Amino acid sequence: MKITPGDNWHWFFDAEHDRMMLDLSEGLVFRSRFCAKMLTPDAFERTRFCVDDAALYYQFEDKSRALPLTDALRAELVLNALVALRFLKPQMPKSWHFQTQHPTDAWQPQERDSVLVCVNGGGERARLLIAEAGDNASLCVLAQPCLTLAGRRMALGDAIKIMHDRLQPAPRQDDLQFATAV
């Protein structure tokens, strides 16, 4: 599904579904992963999808193209990342779920970067997209269909804040293709 931001898009909170929504017009509505208790007070007012939102949408969309996701899943990821950045309450890091990484250089995560984490107690790797980068920790959204952490199942677009020492840059899909070309 390829969507293009429009002048008639609106953010609103749907109390019946307890979710932040985006009215994409013509009967098409996006339902985010985020319920009322996770949202800032301004999320409960109907607001237009502004020029800044559109710019962020295109930045997220551009950076997520290298992810191994279908167009529909990529659109869902991008819109959830945008909701997380715009409307989520501040979170405390939950870094204890992940192994500490030992970067070889002074890499600093940037907003919209694709990153990897290694889950404690099994070594499973997970891919995340940074919605908001801080000085020591970043708000990330899960950029793969699912992940289980301590018995809790996360789904594509779920948010989690992670300390930078747990993150490492993810190789881009096109980098991997060139690396194996002969």
PERA-V977381 format. One record per helix or strand of 2 or more residues. SS is the DSSP state (alpha for helix, beta for strand). FROM is the first residue (numbers start at 1). LEN is the number of residues. Records with the same first field share a line. If there is no record, write none. Layout:
SS = FROM-LEN + FROM-LEN
//
This chain:
beta = 10-5 + 19-5 + 29-3 + 47-2 + 114-6 + 125-9 + 137-6 + 146-4 + 152-4 + 159-5 + 168-2
alpha = 36-3 + 41-4 + 51-14 + 71-17 + 95-3 + 164-3 + 173-8
//
